[in-house]
Amino acid sequence: MTKAIFYHAGCPVCVNAEDRITELIDRDRYQVEIVHLGEQRGRIAEAEAAGVKSVPALLLGHDVLHINFGASLADVKG
Amino acid sequence: MTKAIFYHAGCPVCVNAEDRITELIDRDRYQVEIVHLGEQRGRIAEAEAAGVKSVPALLLGHDVLHINFGASLADVKG
């Protein structure tokens, strides 16, 4: 199983992207972890280190897919 | 089968996103069409009408997922 992490911040753009990505993804091959950075603030640093610039974003190995634009990571940090 | 259309313009960001999305997507449930707007210029209007603002983008029903940023649709139009 390949691990994918979907980072979001609960914004409407995030929720829509989460719905589409979780529908789309092949669950037989990918294990998807959903991380709400507004609620799990301890994981912001990990997201930033992985290259996440904005949410929603999907981390796949070393590649970050920024999906539409809900908020910058700077805004999530507050 | 749900139809998904991946619009791109051959840029490096597009190629990376295409690789990730085509790996990720559940092919048992989604039929993915790949459209290179630089080569299939007759389809730019259709992409624009669907809400595509930049490439790469994935169209799923009425939702457009803009994935990272390769080029604006205006740039693709040239």
Backbone of each chain as nested JSON, in Angstrom:
{
  "chains": [
    {"id": "A", "residues": [
      {"number": 1, "name": "MET", "atoms": {"N": [0.851, -1.193, 0.0], "CA": [0.0, 0.0, 0.0], "C": [0.887, 1.244, 0.0]}},
      {"number": 2, "name": "THR", "atoms": {"N": [0.541, 2.161, -0.851], "CA": [1.231, 3.444, -0.874], "C": [0.466, 4.382, 0.053]}},
      {"number": 3, "name": "LYS", "atoms": {"N": [1.206, 5.139, 0.832], "CA": [0.546, 6.069, 1.737], "C": [0.385, 7.437, 1.082]}},
      {"number": 4, "name": "ALA", "atoms": {"N": [-0.781, 8.008, 1.236], "CA": [-1.044, 9.368, 0.75], "C": [-1.597, 10.153, 1.932]}},
      {"number": 5, "name": "ILE", "atoms": {"N": [-1.173, 11.397, 2.057], "CA": [-1.695, 12.241, 3.141], "C": [-2.402, 13.437, 2.528]}},
      {"number": 6, "name": "PHE", "atoms": {"N": [-3.656, 13.619, 2.892], "CA": [-4.427, 14.772, 2.423], "C": [-4.457, 15.79, 3.559]}},
      {"number": 7, "name": "TYR", "atoms": {"N": [-3.813, 16.936, 3.318], "CA": [-3.793, 18.011, 4.318], "C": [-4.871, 19.032, 3.971]}},
      {"number": 8, "name": "HIS", "atoms": {"N": [-5.63, 19.439, 4.951], "CA": [-6.645, 20.459, 4.703], "C": [-6.825, 21.304, 5.954]}},
      {"number": 9, "name": "ALA", "atoms": {"N": [-7.733, 22.29, 5.846], "CA": [-7.973, 23.156, 6.997], "C": [-9.468, 23.413, 7.191]}},
      {"number": 10, "name": "GLY", "atoms": {"N": [-10.277, 22.493, 6.67], "CA": [-11.711, 22.583, 6.91], "C": [-12.454, 23.61, 6.064]}},
      {"number": 11, "name": "CYS", "atoms": {"N": [-11.747, 24.28, 5.161], "CA": [-12.38, 25.308, 4.323], "C": [-13.268, 24.649, 3.256]}},
      {"number": 12, "name": "PRO", "atoms": {"N": [-14.228, 25.409, 2.698], "CA": [-15.113, 24.823, 1.675], "C": [-14.351, 24.227, 0.491]}},
      {"number": 13, "name": "VAL", "atoms": {"N": [-13.311, 24.909, 0.03], "CA": [-12.505, 24.379, -1.077], "C": [-11.859, 23.053, -0.663]}},
      {"number": 14, "name": "CYS", "atoms": {"N": [-11.429, 22.996, 0.611], "CA": [-10.804, 21.769, 1.12], "C": [-11.792, 20.611, 1.141]}},
      {"number": 15, "name": "VAL", "atoms": {"N": [-13.004, 20.885, 1.614], "CA": [-14.013, 19.83, 1.755], "C": [-14.373, 19.273, 0.384]}},
      {"number": 16, "name": "ASN", "atoms": {"N": [-14.535, 20.155, -0.584], "CA": [-14.857, 19.706, -1.939], "C": [-13.715, 18.865, -2.51]}},
      {"number": 17, "name": "ALA", "atoms": {"N": [-12.493, 19.32, -2.344], "CA": [-11.338, 18.57, -2.858], "C": [-11.215, 17.226, -2.142]}},
      {"number": 18, "name": "GLU", "atoms": {"N": [-11.47, 17.225, -0.838], "CA": [-11.396, 15.969, -0.08], "C": [-12.411, 14.967, -0.624]}},
      {"number": 19, "name": "ASP", "atoms": {"N": [-13.634, 15.442, -0.873], "CA": [-14.659, 14.541, -1.409], "C": [-14.225, 13.948, -2.743]}},
      {"number": 20, "name": "ARG", "atoms": {"N": [-13.727, 14.809, -3.635], "CA": [-13.352, 14.33, -4.968], "C": [-12.165, 13.38, -4.895]}},
      {"number": 21, "name": "ILE", "atoms": {"N": [-11.154, 13.74, -4.102], "CA": [-9.95, 12.906, -4.037], "C": [-10.247, 11.564, -3.367]}},
      {"number": 22, "name": "THR", "atoms": {"N": [-11.033, 11.583, -2.32], "CA": [-11.308, 10.314, -1.651], "C": [-12.195, 9.412, -2.511]}},
      {"number": 23, "name": "GLU", "atoms": {"N": [-13.024, 10.027, -3.378], "CA": [-13.807, 9.221, -4.327], "C": [-12.901, 8.596, -5.388]}},
      {"number": 24, "name": "LEU", "atoms": {"N": [-11.945, 9.42, -5.828], "CA": [-11.124, 9.104, -6.99], "C": [-10.074, 8.023, -6.727]}},
      {"number": 25, "name": "ILE", "atoms": {"N": [-9.539, 8.079, -5.516], "CA": [-8.319, 7.329, -5.224], "C": [-8.601, 5.828, -5.138]}},
      {"number": 26, "name": "ASP", "atoms": {"N": [-7.668, 5.068, -5.637], "CA": [-7.79, 3.617, -5.631], "C": [-7.424, 3.1, -4.235]}},
      {"number": 27, "name": "ARG", "atoms": {"N": [-8.447, 2.758, -3.462], "CA": [-8.241, 2.344, -2.068], "C": [-7.6, 0.961, -1.947]}},
      {"number": 28, "name": "ASP", "atoms": {"N": [-7.56, 0.239, -3.048], "CA": [-6.875, -1.058, -3.0], "C": [-5.361, -0.872, -3.012]}},
      {"number": 29, "name": "ARG", "atoms": {"N": [-4.922, 0.308, -3.472], "CA": [-3.484, 0.536, -3.605], "C": [-2.973, 1.665, -2.719]}},
      {"number": 30, "name": "TYR", "atoms": {"N": [-3.879, 2.553, -2.299], "CA": [-3.459, 3.699, -1.496], "C": [-4.184, 3.723, -0.16]}},
      {"number": 31, "name": "GLN", "atoms": {"N": [-3.388, 4.03, 0.854], "CA": [-3.948, 4.25, 2.183], "C": [-3.932, 5.766, 2.387]}},
      {"number": 32, "name": "VAL", "atoms": {"N": [-5.09, 6.358, 2.58], "CA": [-5.174, 7.81, 2.661], "C": [-5.391, 8.256, 4.102]}},
      {"number": 33, "name": "GLU", "atoms": {"N": [-4.513, 9.122, 4.559], "CA": [-4.687, 9.726, 5.871], "C": [-5.166, 11.167, 5.65]}},
      {"number": 34, "name": "ILE", "atoms": {"N": [-6.209, 11.56, 6.369], "CA": [-6.743, 12.917, 6.246], "C": [-6.28, 13.698, 7.479]}},
      {"number": 35, "name": "VAL", "atoms": {"N": [-5.585, 14.818, 7.251], "CA": [-5.057, 15.611, 8.37], "C": [-5.633, 17.025, 8.307]}},
      {"number": 36, "name": "HIS", "atoms": {"N": [-6.362, 17.413, 9.329], "CA": [-6.922, 18.77, 9.448], "C": [-5.894, 19.603, 10.214]}},
      {"number": 37, "name": "LEU", "atoms": {"N": [-5.188, 20.465, 9.491], "CA": [-4.079, 21.2, 10.114], "C": [-4.566, 22.251, 11.118]}},
      {"number": 38, "name": "GLY", "atoms": {"N": [-5.829, 22.656, 10.996], "CA": [-6.371, 23.59, 11.984], "C": [-6.555, 22.917, 13.34]}},
      {"number": 39, "name": "GLU", "atoms": {"N": [-6.841, 21.616, 13.297], "CA": [-7.079, 20.859, 14.536], "C": [-5.835, 20.1, 14.987]}},
      {"number": 40, "name": "GLN", "atoms": {"N": [-4.964, 19.774, 14.021], "CA": [-3.743, 19.026, 14.361], "C": [-2.545, 19.927, 14.046]}},
      {"number": 41, "name": "ARG", "atoms": {"N": [-2.447, 20.98, 14.844], "CA": [-1.45, 22.01, 14.555], "C": [-0.025, 21.485, 14.707]}},
      {"number": 42, "name": "GLY", "atoms": {"N": [0.128, 20.445, 15.469], "CA": [1.435, 19.826, 15.647], "C": [1.976, 19.219, 14.365]}},
      {"number": 43, "name": "ARG", "atoms": {"N": [1.126, 19.109, 13.337], "CA": [1.572, 18.496, 12.08], "C": [1.848, 19.526, 10.983]}},
      {"number": 44, "name": "ILE", "atoms": {"N": [1.704, 20.817, 11.327], "CA": [1.975, 21.863, 10.333], "C": [3.44, 21.811, 9.885]}},
      {"number": 45, "name": "ALA", "atoms": {"N": [4.338, 21.626, 10.835], "CA": [5.772, 21.625, 10.501], "C": [6.113, 20.488, 9.538]}},
      {"number": 46, "name": "GLU", "atoms": {"N": [5.512, 19.342, 9.773], "CA": [5.722, 18.167, 8.898], "C": [5.216, 18.465, 7.476]}},
      {"number": 47, "name": "ALA", "atoms": {"N": [4.051, 19.108, 7.393], "CA": [3.492, 19.448, 6.082], "C": [4.408, 20.44, 5.358]}},
      {"number": 48, "name": "GLU", "atoms": {"N": [4.859, 21.432, 6.104], "CA": [5.736, 22.457, 5.519], "C": [7.039, 21.812, 5.027]}},
      {"number": 49, "name": "ALA", "atoms": {"N": [7.611, 20.935, 5.835], "CA": [8.861, 20.27, 5.457], "C": [8.676, 19.422, 4.198]}},
      {"number": 50, "name": "ALA", "atoms": {"N": [7.472, 18.897, 4.012], "CA": [7.201, 18.06, 2.837], "C": [6.966, 18.894, 1.584]}},
      {"number": 51, "name": "GLY", "atoms": {"N": [6.843, 20.213, 1.751], "CA": [6.677, 21.077, 0.584], "C": [5.274, 21.611, 0.387]}},
      {"number": 52, "name": "VAL", "atoms": {"N": [4.416, 21.399, 1.384], "CA": [3.042, 21.915, 1.282], "C": [3.07, 23.428, 1.449]}},
      {"number": 53, "name": "LYS", "atoms": {"N": [2.544, 24.141, 0.441], "CA": [2.519, 25.604, 0.463], "C": [1.121, 26.129, 0.764]}},
      {"number": 54, "name": "SER", "atoms": {"N": [0.117, 25.335, 0.432], "CA": [-1.274, 25.745, 0.637], "C": [-2.109, 24.489, 0.831]}},
      {"number": 55, "name": "VAL", "atoms": {"N": [-3.311, 24.693, 1.331], "CA": [-4.247, 23.577, 1.466], "C": [-5.459, 23.866, 0.592]}},
      {"number": 56, "name": "PRO", "atoms": {"N": [-6.134, 22.849, 0.1], "CA": [-5.851, 21.433, 0.282], "C": [-4.649, 20.973, -0.543]}},
      {"number": 57, "name": "ALA", "atoms": {"N": [-3.977, 19.956, -0.024], "CA": [-2.83, 19.38, -0.725], "C": [-2.766, 17.888, -0.431]}},
      {"number": 58, "name": "LEU", "atoms": {"N": [-2.303, 17.159, -1.425], "CA": [-2.163, 15.717, -1.272], "C": [-0.686, 15.374, -1.395]}},
      {"number": 59, "name": "LEU", "atoms": {"N": [-0.15, 14.748, -0.369], "CA": [1.256, 14.341, -0.381], "C": [1.337, 12.875, -0.797]}},
      {"number": 60, "name": "LEU", "atoms": {"N": [2.078, 12.643, -1.871], "CA": [2.284, 11.29, -2.406], "C": [3.777, 11.074, -2.493]}},
      {"number": 61, "name": "GLY", "atoms": {"N": [4.336, 10.332, -1.565], "CA": [5.782, 10.151, -1.558], "C": [6.437, 11.514, -1.402]}},
      {"number": 62, "name": "HIS", "atoms": {"N": [7.26, 11.887, -2.388], "CA": [7.939, 13.184, -2.307], "C": [7.209, 14.264, -3.106]}},
      {"number": 63, "name": "ASP", "atoms": {"N": [6.112, 13.899, -3.733], "CA": [5.387, 14.863, -4.567], "C": [4.193, 15.443, -3.816]}},
      {"number": 64, "name": "VAL", "atoms": {"N": [4.066, 16.756, -3.911], "CA": [2.901, 17.415, -3.324], "C": [1.994, 17.876, -4.461]}},
      {"number": 65, "name": "LEU", "atoms": {"N": [0.753, 17.477, -4.415], "CA": [-0.239, 17.997, -5.356], "C": [-1.079, 19.026, -4.603]}},
      {"number": 66, "name": "HIS", "atoms": {"N": [-0.891, 20.297, -4.956], "CA": [-1.743, 21.345, -4.391], "C": [-3.007, 21.37, -5.229]}},
      {"number": 67, "name": "ILE", "atoms": {"N": [-4.131, 21.194, -4.612], "CA": [-5.395, 21.018, -5.339], "C": [-6.281, 22.228, -5.097]}},
      {"number": 68, "name": "ASN", "atoms": {"N": [-6.499, 23.008, -6.145], "CA": [-7.208, 24.278, -6.006], "C": [-6.527, 25.087, -4.906]}},
      {"number": 69, "name": "PHE", "atoms": {"N": [-7.204, 26.06, -4.361], "CA": [-6.544, 26.883, -3.343], "C": [-7.563, 27.267, -2.287]}},
      {"number": 70, "name": "GLY", "atoms": {"N": [-7.339, 26.771, -1.082], "CA": [-8.223, 27.121, 0.027], "C": [-7.591, 28.188, 0.897]}},
      {"number": 71, "name": "ALA", "atoms": {"N": [-6.363, 27.932, 1.32], "CA": [-5.638, 28.864, 2.189], "C": [-4.156, 28.553, 2.095]}},
      {"number": 72, "name": "SER", "atoms": {"N": [-3.34, 29.586, 2.276], "CA": [-1.898, 29.357, 2.297], "C": [-1.519, 28.715, 3.628]}},
      {"number": 73, "name": "LEU", "atoms": {"N": [-0.377, 28.07, 3.658], "CA": [0.067, 27.467, 4.911], "C": [0.335, 28.571, 5.938]}},
      {"number": 74, "name": "ALA", "atoms": {"N": [0.781, 29.734, 5.454], "CA": [1.003, 30.873, 6.361], "C": [-0.311, 31.255, 7.057]}},
      {"number": 75, "name": "ASP", "atoms": {"N": [-1.415, 31.241, 6.312], "CA": [-2.721, 31.568, 6.913], "C": [-3.15, 30.498, 7.917]}},
      {"number": 76, "name": "VAL", "atoms": {"N": [-2.839, 29.256, 7.598], "CA": [-3.204, 28.166, 8.509], "C": [-2.435, 28.307, 9.822]}},
      {"number": 77, "name": "LYS", "atoms": {"N": [-1.17, 28.746, 9.699], "CA": [-0.358, 28.952, 10.907], "C": [-0.955, 30.064, 11.768]}},
      {"number": 78, "name": "GLY", "atoms": {"N": [-1.513, 31.09, 11.109], "CA": [-2.188, 32.189, 11.806], "C": [-1.247, 33.135, 12.518]}}
    ]},
    {"id": "B", "residues": [
      {"number": 1, "name": "MET", "atoms": {"N": [-19.117, 3.687, -15.104], "CA": [-17.826, 4.383, -15.111], "C": [-18.054, 5.891, -15.095]}},
      {"number": 2, "name": "THR", "atoms": {"N": [-17.311, 6.559, -14.247], "CA": [-17.34, 8.013, -14.209], "C": [-16.227, 8.508, -15.127]}},
      {"number": 3, "name": "LYS", "atoms": {"N": [-16.539, 9.521, -15.89], "CA": [-15.523, 10.045, -16.788], "C": [-14.752, 11.176, -16.114]}},
      {"number": 4, "name": "ALA", "atoms": {"N": [-13.458, 11.165, -16.267], "CA": [-12.603, 12.246, -15.768], "C": [-11.753, 12.701, -16.944]}},
      {"number": 5, "name": "ILE", "atoms": {"N": [-11.554, 14.009, -17.055], "CA": [-10.703, 14.53, -18.132], "C": [-9.528, 15.273, -17.506]}},
      {"number": 6, "name": "PHE", "atoms": {"N": [-8.336, 14.868, -17.879], "CA": [-7.119, 15.534, -17.398], "C": [-6.621, 16.437, -18.514]}},
      {"number": 7, "name": "TYR", "atoms": {"N": [-6.666, 17.745, -18.274], "CA": [-6.191, 18.719, -19.248], "C": [-4.769, 19.134, -18.895]}},
      {"number": 8, "name": "HIS", "atoms": {"N": [-3.906, 19.165, -19.88], "CA": [-2.539, 19.602, -19.617], "C": [-1.987, 20.283, -20.853]}},
      {"number": 9, "name": "ALA", "atoms": {"N": [-0.737, 20.741, -20.74], "CA": [-0.115, 21.419, -21.883], "C": [1.329, 20.971, -22.068]}},
      {"number": 10, "name": "GLY", "atoms": {"N": [1.631, 19.788, -21.57], "CA": [2.958, 19.214, -21.804], "C": [4.083, 19.77, -20.946]}},
      {"number": 11, "name": "CYS", "atoms": {"N": [3.759, 20.687, -20.044], "CA": [4.782, 21.306, -19.19], "C": [5.274, 20.301, -18.135]}},
      {"number": 12, "name": "PRO", "atoms": {"N": [6.466, 20.526, -17.556], "CA": [6.986, 19.589, -16.546], "C": [6.029, 19.386, -15.366]}},
      {"number": 13, "name": "VAL", "atoms": {"N": [5.416, 20.469, -14.912], "CA": [4.456, 20.354, -13.806], "C": [3.274, 19.478, -14.222]}},
      {"number": 14, "name": "CYS", "atoms": {"N": [2.876, 19.639, -15.492], "CA": [1.754, 18.841, -16.023], "C": [2.1, 17.359, -16.06]}},
      {"number": 15, "name": "VAL", "atoms": {"N": [3.301, 17.046, -16.53], "CA": [3.716, 15.652, -16.688], "C": [3.774, 14.971, -15.324]}},
      {"number": 16, "name": "ASN", "atoms": {"N": [4.334, 15.676, -14.333], "CA": [4.397, 15.114, -12.991], "C": [2.99, 14.877, -12.443]}},
      {"number": 17, "name": "ALA", "atoms": {"N": [2.112, 15.852, -12.602], "CA": [0.744, 15.704, -12.09], "C": [0.031, 14.569, -12.818]}},
      {"number": 18, "name": "GLU", "atoms": {"N": [0.256, 14.467, -14.121], "CA": [-0.376, 13.393, -14.892], "C": [0.062, 12.03, -14.365]}},
      {"number": 19, "name": "ASP", "atoms": {"N": [1.371, 11.89, -14.111], "CA": [1.868, 10.616, -13.59], "C": [1.2, 10.277, -12.265]}},
      {"number": 20, "name": "ARG", "atoms": {"N": [1.15, 11.26, -11.359], "CA": [0.588, 10.999, -10.036], "C": [-0.9, 10.687, -10.105]}},
      {"number": 21, "name": "ILE", "atoms": {"N": [-1.631, 11.492, -10.893], "CA": [-3.086, 11.298, -10.958], "C": [-3.435, 9.975, -11.637]}},
      {"number": 22, "name": "THR", "atoms": {"N": [-2.719, 9.639, -12.689], "CA": [-3.056, 8.388, -13.372], "C": [-2.668, 7.17, -12.518]}},
      {"number": 23, "name": "GLU", "atoms": {"N": [-1.662, 7.33, -11.656], "CA": [-1.333, 6.247, -10.71], "C": [-2.429, 6.087, -9.661]}},
      {"number": 24, "name": "LEU", "atoms": {"N": [-2.899, 7.255, -9.215], "CA": [-3.788, 7.341, -8.049], "C": [-5.204, 6.861, -8.322]}},
      {"number": 25, "name": "ILE", "atoms": {"N": [-5.676, 7.179, -9.512], "CA": [-7.094, 7.054, -9.814], "C": [-7.52, 5.587, -9.931]}},
      {"number": 26, "name": "ASP", "atoms": {"N": [-8.705, 5.33, -9.436], "CA": [-9.254, 3.984, -9.465], "C": [-9.808, 3.708, -10.869]}},
      {"number": 27, "name": "ARG", "atoms": {"N": [-9.056, 2.956, -11.655], "CA": [-9.432, 2.697, -13.044], "C": [-10.632, 1.773, -13.185]}},
      {"number": 28, "name": "ASP", "atoms": {"N": [-11.003, 1.117, -12.091], "CA": [-12.208, 0.281, -12.148], "C": [-13.466, 1.136, -12.134]}},
      {"number": 29, "name": "ARG", "atoms": {"N": [-13.317, 2.373, -11.648], "CA": [-14.496, 3.224, -11.521], "C": [-14.421, 4.473, -12.387]}},
      {"number": 30, "name": "TYR", "atoms": {"N": [-13.217, 4.847, -12.803], "CA": [-13.059, 6.069, -13.588], "C": [-12.401, 5.788, -14.929]}},
      {"number": 31, "name": "GLN", "atoms": {"N": [-12.966, 6.42, -15.933], "CA": [-12.359, 6.39, -17.265], "C": [-11.687, 7.75, -17.436]}},
      {"number": 32, "name": "VAL", "atoms": {"N": [-10.386, 7.742, -17.642], "CA": [-9.644, 8.999, -17.712], "C": [-9.238, 9.307, -19.146]}},
      {"number": 33, "name": "GLU", "atoms": {"N": [-9.616, 10.48, -19.584], "CA": [-9.187, 10.955, -20.894], "C": [-8.11, 12.012, -20.666]}},
      {"number": 34, "name": "ILE", "atoms": {"N": [-7.003, 11.902, -21.377], "CA": [-5.91, 12.867, -21.253], "C": [-5.959, 13.79, -22.474]}},
      {"number": 35, "name": "VAL", "atoms": {"N": [-6.058, 15.09, -22.227], "CA": [-6.156, 16.047, -23.331], "C": [-5.001, 17.048, -23.25]}},
      {"number": 36, "name": "HIS", "atoms": {"N": [-4.176, 17.064, -24.281], "CA": [-3.057, 18.017, -24.384], "C": [-3.587, 19.231, -25.147]}},
      {"number": 37, "name": "LEU", "atoms": {"N": [-3.832, 20.314, -24.405], "CA": [-4.476, 21.478, -25.013], "C": [-3.567, 22.208, -26.002]}},
      {"number": 38, "name": "GLY", "atoms": {"N": [-2.258, 21.989, -25.885], "CA": [-1.347, 22.584, -26.864], "C": [-1.481, 21.906, -28.231]}},
      {"number": 39, "name": "GLU", "atoms": {"N": [-1.818, 20.62, -28.195], "CA": [-1.954, 19.853, -29.444], "C": [-3.398, 19.742, -29.903]}},
      {"number": 40, "name": "GLN", "atoms": {"N": [-4.327, 19.83, -28.944], "CA": [-5.75, 19.726, -29.294], "C": [-6.407, 21.077, -28.979]}},
      {"number": 41, "name": "ARG", "atoms": {"N": [-6.012, 22.062, -29.745], "CA": [-6.435, 23.436, -29.451], "C": [-7.94, 23.623, -29.609]}},
      {"number": 42, "name": "GLY", "atoms": {"N": [-8.547, 22.771, -30.377], "CA": [-9.998, 22.829, -30.548], "C": [-10.756, 22.519, -29.276]}},
      {"number": 43, "name": "ARG", "atoms": {"N": [-10.051, 22.028, -28.262], "CA": [-10.73, 21.682, -27.011], "C": [-10.509, 22.705, -25.909]}},
      {"number": 44, "name": "ILE", "atoms": {"N": [-9.783, 23.789, -26.221], "CA": [-9.553, 24.831, -25.212], "C": [-10.883, 25.455, -24.762]}},
      {"number": 45, "name": "ALA", "atoms": {"N": [-11.772, 25.721, -25.717], "CA": [-13.051, 26.369, -25.382], "C": [-13.868, 25.502, -24.429]}},
      {"number": 46, "name": "GLU", "atoms": {"N": [-13.851, 24.211, -24.673], "CA": [-14.576, 23.257, -23.809], "C": [-13.992, 23.262, -22.38]}},
      {"number": 47, "name": "ALA", "atoms": {"N": [-12.672, 23.3, -22.309], "CA": [-12.022, 23.33, -20.989], "C": [-12.379, 24.624, -20.259]}},
      {"number": 48, "name": "GLU", "atoms": {"N": [-12.322, 25.732, -20.98], "CA": [-12.631, 27.029, -20.391], "C": [-14.084, 27.057, -19.897]}},
      {"number": 49, "name": "ALA", "atoms": {"N": [-14.994, 26.536, -20.707], "CA": [-16.421, 26.515, -20.332], "C": [-16.646, 25.661, -19.092]}},
      {"number": 50, "name": "ALA", "atoms": {"N": [-15.802, 24.64, -18.909], "CA": [-15.943, 23.754, -17.747], "C": [-15.354, 24.375, -16.485]}},
      {"number": 51, "name": "GLY", "atoms": {"N": [-14.659, 25.509, -16.638], "CA": [-14.115, 26.184, -15.463], "C": [-12.624, 26.017, -15.271]}},
      {"number": 52, "name": "VAL", "atoms": {"N": [-11.953, 25.436, -16.264], "CA": [-10.499, 25.266, -16.153], "C": [-9.818, 26.631, -16.299]}},
      {"number": 53, "name": "LYS", "atoms": {"N": [-9.048, 27.012, -15.307], "CA": [-8.349, 28.305, -15.309], "C": [-6.87, 28.145, -15.612]}},
      {"number": 54, "name": "SER", "atoms": {"N": [-6.343, 26.981, -15.282], "CA": [-4.919, 26.712, -15.487], "C": [-4.746, 25.218, -15.686]}},
      {"number": 55, "name": "VAL", "atoms": {"N": [-3.584, 24.864, -16.204], "CA": [-3.255, 23.441, -16.341], "C": [-2.042, 23.129, -15.462]}},
      {"number": 56, "name": "PRO", "atoms": {"N": [-1.911, 21.916, -14.994], "CA": [-2.813, 20.79, -15.192], "C": [-4.096, 20.907, -14.372]}},
      {"number": 57, "name": "ALA", "atoms": {"N": [-5.16, 20.324, -14.901], "CA": [-6.445, 20.321, -14.203], "C": [-7.18, 19.028, -14.511]}},
      {"number": 58, "name": "LEU", "atoms": {"N": [-7.925, 18.583, -13.522], "CA": [-8.721, 17.367, -13.687], "C": [-10.185, 17.746, -13.557]}},
      {"number": 59, "name": "LEU", "atoms": {"N": [-10.948, 17.438, -14.581], "CA": [-12.384, 17.721, -14.57], "C": [-13.128, 16.456, -14.175]}},
      {"number": 60, "name": "LEU", "atoms": {"N": [-13.892, 16.571, -13.106], "CA": [-14.696, 15.445, -12.594], "C": [-16.124, 15.93, -12.506]}},
      {"number": 61, "name": "GLY", "atoms": {"N": [-16.954, 15.539, -13.431], "CA": [-18.325, 16.05, -13.438], "C": [-18.285, 17.555, -13.567]}},
      {"number": 62, "name": "HIS", "atoms": {"N": [-18.865, 18.261, -12.581], "CA": [-18.866, 19.723, -12.641], "C": [-17.723, 20.339, -11.833]}},
      {"number": 63, "name": "ASP", "atoms": {"N": [-16.924, 19.506, -11.22], "CA": [-15.838, 20.021, -10.386], "C": [-14.509, 20.004, -11.131]}},
      {"number": 64, "name": "VAL", "atoms": {"N": [-13.788, 21.11, -11.024], "CA": [-12.444, 21.174, -11.604], "C": [-11.44, 21.163, -10.463]}},
      {"number": 65, "name": "LEU", "atoms": {"N": [-10.511, 20.239, -10.522], "CA": [-9.398, 20.226, -9.572], "C": [-8.176, 20.772, -10.313]}},
      {"number": 66, "name": "HIS", "atoms": {"N": [-7.766, 21.984, -9.936], "CA": [-6.527, 22.543, -10.486], "C": [-5.396, 21.971, -9.648]}},
      {"number": 67, "name": "ILE", "atoms": {"N": [-4.465, 21.306, -10.295], "CA": [-3.435, 20.569, -9.563], "C": [-2.081, 21.234, -9.8]}},
      {"number": 68, "name": "ASN", "atoms": {"N": [-1.542, 21.82, -8.735], "CA": [-0.336, 22.631, -8.867], "C": [-0.569, 23.672, -9.97]}},
      {"number": 69, "name": "PHE", "atoms": {"N": [0.473, 24.256, -10.489], "CA": [0.273, 25.29, -11.504], "C": [1.359, 25.18, -12.554]}},
      {"number": 70, "name": "GLY", "atoms": {"N": [0.94, 24.849, -13.764], "CA": [1.898, 24.778, -14.867], "C": [1.821, 26.022, -15.72]}},
      {"number": 71, "name": "ALA", "atoms": {"N": [0.607, 26.359, -16.155], "CA": [0.389, 27.522, -17.013], "C": [-1.069, 27.923, -16.921]}},
      {"number": 72, "name": "SER", "atoms": {"N": [-1.325, 29.208, -17.083], "CA": [-2.714, 29.664, -17.104], "C": [-3.33, 29.274, -18.443]}},
      {"number": 73, "name": "LEU", "atoms": {"N": [-4.645, 29.216, -18.472], "CA": [-5.305, 28.893, -19.735], "C": [-5.039, 30.004, -20.755]}},
      {"number": 74, "name": "ALA", "atoms": {"N": [-4.912, 31.227, -20.266], "CA": [-4.586, 32.354, -21.16], "C": [-3.242, 32.104, -21.851]}},
      {"number": 75, "name": "ASP", "atoms": {"N": [-2.267, 31.589, -21.114], "CA": [-0.954, 31.284, -21.702], "C": [-1.055, 30.138, -22.716]}},
      {"number": 76, "name": "VAL", "atoms": {"N": [-1.896, 29.173, -22.406], "CA": [-2.062, 28.047, -23.332], "C": [-2.681, 28.545, -24.639]}},
      {"number": 77, "name": "LYS", "atoms": {"N": [-3.605, 29.505, -24.515], "CA": [-4.237, 30.078, -25.718], "C": [-3.205, 30.817, -26.569]}},
      {"number": 78, "name": "GLY", "atoms": {"N": [-2.238, 31.448, -25.881], "CA": [-1.132, 32.116, -26.565], "C": [-1.54, 33.398, -27.289]}}
    ]}
  ]
}
